Amino acid sequence: MPHILIVEDEAAIADTLVFALQGEGFGTTWLSLGAAALEHQKNTPADLIILDVGLPDISGFETCKNLRRFSDVPVIFLTARDAEIDRVVGLEIGADDYVVKPFSPREVAARVRAILKRVAPRPSPDLGAGLFHVDTERVQINYRGKPLNLTRHEFRLLNCLLEQPERVFSREQLLDALGVASDAGYERSIDSHIKSVRAKLRLVRAEAEPIQTHRGLGYSYSPGHS
C-alpha cells in the first residue's frame, strides 16, 4: 500500500485529504511542520508527499529544497497562491505537481495515483547503441559508461527522449513526461532543464550533441550525434 505524507498546518484541510486518500486505499501520515516532515522522510520514507507552501516553521519551498538533498520522493505542492512564478518555482525546485486551494480532495487523490503510476520502476534496456544505459529503479542514466548527475526531472526528460530516438517531442509532450499539465505555464522551464542536461552530457564528451533542437517544434534524441 503506498503511503502518503501530508504536510499541512490547517487541520480541516488535512482531514479532508486523509479521508479522500484513505478512501482510495492509501496509507497516510499527517504532520504540520516542514522540519518534522524532513525528519520523518529520513526515518520512515513515504511514497509521495503532499506539501503545503505556507507552513508555520519553514516554507514548503524551503522544505522541498532540503528534501531534494537526500530524497527523490514525488512532491505535490498545496498553495493559496496562483501566480505563475510560484508554479514555475515549485517545478524548478523539484515538485511533481501544484494544486491551488481551494481544491477537490478527489482530484488530489487522482493526481497522487497518476504520479505514483508514472514513477513506478519499469525495466529499461540499454539505449543509444550502448552509449546510454537507464536504470529506472535507481533513477540513474549512464552515458558512455559514466553516471550522469541528473535531477529527477532531468532524468525523466532524458529517458523520454532516449526511449524514442529521432522522434521530435514538443514542450507540452515533455511536460507530460514530467507529469505536469501542458496548460500549467511551465513550457519554458523545459528549455532550462534541457540546457542543464546538455551541460552534463558535455562533461562526459565535450563535442557530443545527442539532444537536438527543432525550432518551433521541440527536441529529439539523435544517436548519430552522441
TORKOL-4160 file (C-alpha; in steps of 0.2 Angstrom, whole numbers, padded with zeros to 4 digits, m for minus):
226
<pt num="1" X="0000" Y="0000" Z="0000"/>
<pt num="2" X="0008" Y="0017" Z="m0005"/>
<pt num="3" X="0010" Y="0028" Z="0010"/>
<pt num="4" X="0007" Y="0047" Z="0008"/>
<pt num="5" X="0014" Y="0060" Z="0020"/>
<pt num="6" X="0003" Y="0076" Z="0021"/>
<pt num="7" X="0012" Y="0091" Z="0027"/>
<pt num="8" X="m0002" Y="0104" Z="0031"/>
<pt num="9" X="m0004" Y="0115" Z="0046"/>
<pt num="10" X="m0023" Y="0118" Z="0044"/>
<pt num="11" X="m0032" Y="0103" Z="0052"/>
<pt num="12" X="m0048" Y="0104" Z="0042"/>
<pt num="13" X="m0038" Y="0103" Z="0025"/>
<pt num="14" X="m0028" Y="0089" Z="0032"/>
<pt num="15" X="m0043" Y="0079" Z="0037"/>
<pt num="16" X="m0051" Y="0080" Z="0020"/>
<pt num="17" X="m0035" Y="0074" Z="0012"/>
<pt num="18" X="m0033" Y="0060" Z="0024"/>
<pt num="19" X="m0052" Y="0055" Z="0021"/>
<pt num="20" X="m0050" Y="0055" Z="0002"/>
<pt num="21" X="m0033" Y="0046" Z="0002"/>
<pt num="22" X="m0038" Y="0033" Z="0014"/>
<pt num="23" X="m0054" Y="0030" Z="0004"/>
<pt num="24" X="m0043" Y="0026" Z="m0011"/>
<pt num="25" X="m0033" Y="0014" Z="m0001"/>
<pt num="26" X="m0018" Y="0024" Z="0003"/>
<pt num="27" X="m0009" Y="0025" Z="0020"/>
<pt num="28" X="m0007" Y="0042" Z="0027"/>
<pt num="29" X="0003" Y="0052" Z="0040"/>
<pt num="30" X="m0001" Y="0070" Z="0044"/>
<pt num="31" X="0012" Y="0082" Z="0050"/>
<pt num="32" X="0010" Y="0101" Z="0052"/>
<pt num="33" X="0029" Y="0107" Z="0051"/>
<pt num="34" X="0042" Y="0106" Z="0037"/>
<pt num="35" X="0056" Y="0101" Z="0049"/>
<pt num="36" X="0046" Y="0087" Z="0056"/>
<pt num="37" X="0042" Y="0081" Z="0038"/>
<pt num="38" X="0061" Y="0081" Z="0034"/>
<pt num="39" X="0065" Y="0071" Z="0049"/>
<pt num="40" X="0050" Y="0059" Z="0045"/>
<pt num="41" X="0056" Y="0056" Z="0027"/>
<pt num="42" X="0073" Y="0052" Z="0033"/>
<pt num="43" X="0067" Y="0039" Z="0046"/>
<pt num="44" X="0051" Y="0032" Z="0038"/>
<pt num="45" X="0051" Y="0037" Z="0019"/>
<pt num="46" X="0034" Y="0040" Z="0012"/>
<pt num="47" X="0030" Y="0036" Z="m0006"/>
<pt num="48" X="0023" Y="0053" Z="m0010"/>
<pt num="49" X="0022" Y="0070" Z="0000"/>
<pt num="50" X="0008" Y="0082" Z="m0001"/>
<pt num="51" X="0017" Y="0098" Z="0005"/>
<pt num="52" X="0008" Y="0115" Z="0009"/>
<pt num="53" X="0018" Y="0130" Z="0004"/>
<pt num="54" X="0013" Y="0141" Z="0019"/>
<pt num="55" X="0020" Y="0131" Z="0034"/>
<pt num="56" X="0022" Y="0140" Z="0051"/>
<pt num="57" X="0041" Y="0135" Z="0053"/>
<pt num="58" X="0049" Y="0134" Z="0036"/>
<pt num="59" X="0041" Y="0137" Z="0019"/>
<pt num="60" X="0036" Y="0122" Z="0008"/>
<pt num="61" X="0048" Y="0128" Z="m0005"/>
<pt num="62" X="0062" Y="0128" Z="0008"/>
<pt num="63" X="0056" Y="0111" Z="0014"/>
<pt num="64" X="0057" Y="0104" Z="m0004"/>
<pt num="65" X="0074" Y="0111" Z="m0007"/>
<pt num="66" X="0080" Y="0102" Z="0009"/>
<pt num="67" X="0071" Y="0086" Z="0004"/>
<pt num="68" X="0079" Y="0085" Z="m0013"/>
<pt num="69" X="0096" Y="0084" Z="m0004"/>
<pt num="70" X="0093" Y="0067" Z="0001"/>
<pt num="71" X="0076" Y="0061" Z="m0007"/>
<pt num="72" X="0068" Y="0060" Z="m0024"/>
<pt num="73" X="0051" Y="0056" Z="m0017"/>
<pt num="74" X="0037" Y="0064" Z="m0028"/>
<pt num="75" X="0030" Y="0080" Z="m0021"/>
<pt num="76" X="0013" Y="0089" Z="m0024"/>
<pt num="77" X="0013" Y="0107" Z="m0018"/>
<pt num="78" X="m0003" Y="0114" Z="m0010"/>
<pt num="79" X="m0004" Y="0133" Z="m0010"/>
<pt num="80" X="m0017" Y="0148" Z="m0009"/>
<pt num="81" X="m0006" Y="0157" Z="m0022"/>
<pt num="82" X="m0010" Y="0155" Z="m0041"/>
<pt num="83" X="0004" Y="0166" Z="m0048"/>
<pt num="84" X="0013" Y="0159" Z="m0062"/>
<pt num="85" X="0030" Y="0162" Z="m0054"/>
<pt num="86" X="0025" Y="0152" Z="m0039"/>
<pt num="87" X="0021" Y="0137" Z="m0050"/>
<pt num="88" X="0037" Y="0139" Z="m0060"/>
<pt num="89" X="0047" Y="0140" Z="m0044"/>
<pt num="90" X="0039" Y="0125" Z="m0037"/>
<pt num="91" X="0043" Y="0114" Z="m0053"/>
<pt num="92" X="0061" Y="0121" Z="m0054"/>
<pt num="93" X="0065" Y="0115" Z="m0036"/>
<pt num="94" X="0058" Y="0098" Z="m0039"/>
<pt num="95" X="0039" Y="0097" Z="m0037"/>
<pt num="96" X="0029" Y="0085" Z="m0047"/>
<pt num="97" X="0013" Y="0094" Z="m0047"/>
<pt num="98" X="0005" Y="0110" Z="m0040"/>
<pt num="99" X="m0013" Y="0112" Z="m0033"/>
<pt num="100" X="m0021" Y="0128" Z="m0029"/>
<pt num="101" X="m0033" Y="0130" Z="m0014"/>
<pt num="102" X="m0047" Y="0128" Z="m0013"/>
<pt num="103" X="m0046" Y="0111" Z="m0022"/>
<pt num="104" X="m0056" Y="0094" Z="m0024"/>
<pt num="105" X="m0049" Y="0081" Z="m0012"/>
<pt num="106" X="m0054" Y="0068" Z="m0025"/>
<pt num="107" X="m0044" Y="0077" Z="m0039"/>
<pt num="108" X="m0029" Y="0077" Z="m0027"/>
<pt num="109" X="m0031" Y="0058" Z="m0024"/>
<pt num="110" X="m0032" Y="0056" Z="m0043"/>
<pt num="111" X="m0016" Y="0066" Z="m0046"/>
<pt num="112" X="m0007" Y="0055" Z="m0032"/>
<pt num="113" X="m0012" Y="0039" Z="m0041"/>
<pt num="114" X="m0006" Y="0046" Z="m0058"/>
<pt num="115" X="0011" Y="0052" Z="m0051"/>
<pt num="116" X="0014" Y="0035" Z="m0042"/>
<pt num="117" X="0010" Y="0026" Z="m0058"/>
<pt num="118" X="0021" Y="0036" Z="m0068"/>
<pt num="119" X="0036" Y="0034" Z="m0056"/>
<pt num="120" X="0034" Y="0016" Z="m0053"/>
<pt num="121" X="0050" Y="0006" Z="m0058"/>
<pt num="122" X="0050" Y="m0001" Z="m0076"/>
<pt num="123" X="0063" Y="m0012" Z="m0084"/>
<pt num="124" X="0073" Y="m0002" Z="m0096"/>
<pt num="125" X="0085" Y="m0009" Z="m0109"/>
<pt num="126" X="0102" Y="m0001" Z="m0115"/>
<pt num="127" X="0098" Y="0013" Z="m0126"/>
<pt num="128" X="0108" Y="0023" Z="m0139"/>
<pt num="129" X="0118" Y="0009" Z="m0147"/>
<pt num="130" X="0125" Y="0006" Z="m0130"/>
<pt num="131" X="0130" Y="0024" Z="m0126"/>
<pt num="132" X="0116" Y="0026" Z="m0114"/>
<pt num="133" X="0110" Y="0014" Z="m0100"/>
<pt num="134" X="0095" Y="0018" Z="m0090"/>
<pt num="135" X="0092" Y="0011" Z="m0073"/>
<pt num="136" X="0074" Y="0016" Z="m0068"/>
<pt num="137" X="0075" Y="0008" Z="m0051"/>
<pt num="138" X="0090" Y="0019" Z="m0046"/>
<pt num="139" X="0084" Y="0034" Z="m0056"/>
<pt num="140" X="0101" Y="0034" Z="m0065"/>
<pt num="141" X="0107" Y="0036" Z="m0083"/>
<pt num="142" X="0125" Y="0031" Z="m0088"/>
<pt num="143" X="0132" Y="0039" Z="m0103"/>
<pt num="144" X="0147" Y="0031" Z="m0111"/>
<pt num="145" X="0149" Y="0021" Z="m0095"/>
<pt num="146" X="0149" Y="0036" Z="m0084"/>
<pt num="147" X="0134" Y="0041" Z="m0072"/>
<pt num="148" X="0126" Y="0057" Z="m0075"/>
<pt num="149" X="0122" Y="0068" Z="m0060"/>
<pt num="150" X="0104" Y="0071" Z="m0065"/>
<pt num="151" X="0089" Y="0079" Z="m0055"/>
<pt num="152" X="0073" Y="0068" Z="m0056"/>
<pt num="153" X="0065" Y="0080" Z="m0069"/>
<pt num="154" X="0081" Y="0079" Z="m0079"/>
<pt num="155" X="0081" Y="0060" Z="m0078"/>
<pt num="156" X="0063" Y="0059" Z="m0084"/>
<pt num="157" X="0066" Y="0071" Z="m0099"/>
<pt num="158" X="0081" Y="0062" Z="m0105"/>
<pt num="159" X="0074" Y="0045" Z="m0103"/>
<pt num="160" X="0058" Y="0051" Z="m0113"/>
<pt num="161" X="0069" Y="0056" Z="m0127"/>
<pt num="162" X="0080" Y="0041" Z="m0127"/>
<pt num="163" X="0065" Y="0029" Z="m0127"/>
<pt num="164" X="0061" Y="0035" Z="m0145"/>
<pt num="165" X="0076" Y="0041" Z="m0155"/>
<pt num="166" X="0074" Y="0054" Z="m0168"/>
<pt num="167" X="0056" Y="0057" Z="m0163"/>
<pt num="168" X="0053" Y="0076" Z="m0160"/>
<pt num="169" X="0044" Y="0079" Z="m0143"/>
<pt num="170" X="0035" Y="0096" Z="m0141"/>
<pt num="171" X="0037" Y="0105" Z="m0124"/>
<pt num="172" X="0020" Y="0100" Z="m0120"/>
<pt num="173" X="0024" Y="0082" Z="m0123"/>
<pt num="174" X="0039" Y="0083" Z="m0112"/>
<pt num="175" X="0029" Y="0092" Z="m0098"/>
<pt num="176" X="0018" Y="0077" Z="m0099"/>
<pt num="177" X="0033" Y="0066" Z="m0096"/>
<pt num="178" X="0036" Y="0076" Z="m0080"/>
<pt num="179" X="0018" Y="0074" Z="m0075"/>
<pt num="180" X="0014" Y="0092" Z="m0077"/>
<pt num="181" X="m0002" Y="0098" Z="m0086"/>
<pt num="182" X="0003" Y="0107" Z="m0103"/>
<pt num="183" X="m0008" Y="0122" Z="m0098"/>
<pt num="184" X="0001" Y="0125" Z="m0081"/>
<pt num="185" X="0013" Y="0138" Z="m0088"/>
<pt num="186" X="0029" Y="0128" Z="m0087"/>
<pt num="187" X="0033" Y="0126" Z="m0105"/>
<pt num="188" X="0049" Y="0137" Z="m0105"/>
<pt num="189" X="0055" Y="0128" Z="m0090"/>
<pt num="190" X="0058" Y="0113" Z="m0101"/>
<pt num="191" X="0072" Y="0124" Z="m0110"/>
<pt num="192" X="0081" Y="0126" Z="m0094"/>
<pt num="193" X="0080" Y="0108" Z="m0090"/>
<pt num="194" X="0087" Y="0103" Z="m0107"/>
<pt num="195" X="0101" Y="0116" Z="m0106"/>
<pt num="196" X="0106" Y="0108" Z="m0090"/>
<pt num="197" X="0105" Y="0090" Z="m0097"/>
<pt num="198" X="0116" Y="0095" Z="m0112"/>
<pt num="199" X="0129" Y="0103" Z="m0100"/>
<pt num="200" X="0130" Y="0087" Z="m0090"/>
<pt num="201" X="0132" Y="0077" Z="m0106"/>
<pt num="202" X="0146" Y="0088" Z="m0112"/>
<pt num="203" X="0156" Y="0084" Z="m0096"/>
<pt num="204" X="0157" Y="0067" Z="m0102"/>
<pt num="205" X="0160" Y="0071" Z="m0121"/>
<pt num="206" X="0163" Y="0089" Z="m0125"/>
<pt num="207" X="0158" Y="0088" Z="m0143"/>
<pt num="208" X="0143" Y="0077" Z="m0141"/>
<pt num="209" X="0125" Y="0085" Z="m0146"/>
<pt num="210" X="0114" Y="0070" Z="m0143"/>
<pt num="211" X="0099" Y="0081" Z="m0139"/>
<pt num="212" X="0094" Y="0091" Z="m0155"/>
<pt num="213" X="0083" Y="0107" Z="m0155"/>
<pt num="214" X="0070" Y="0108" Z="m0168"/>
<pt num="215" X="0065" Y="0127" Z="m0169"/>
<pt num="216" X="0046" Y="0129" Z="m0166"/>
<pt num="217" X="0044" Y="0111" Z="m0163"/>
<pt num="218" X="0054" Y="0104" Z="m0149"/>
<pt num="219" X="0068" Y="0092" Z="m0145"/>
<pt num="220" X="0074" Y="0075" Z="m0150"/>
<pt num="221" X="0087" Y="0062" Z="m0146"/>
<pt num="222" X="0099" Y="0059" Z="m0161"/>
<pt num="223" X="0110" Y="0044" Z="m0159"/>
<pt num="224" X="0121" Y="0049" Z="m0173"/>
<pt num="225" X="0127" Y="0065" Z="m0163"/>
<pt num="226" X="0131" Y="0055" Z="m0147"/>
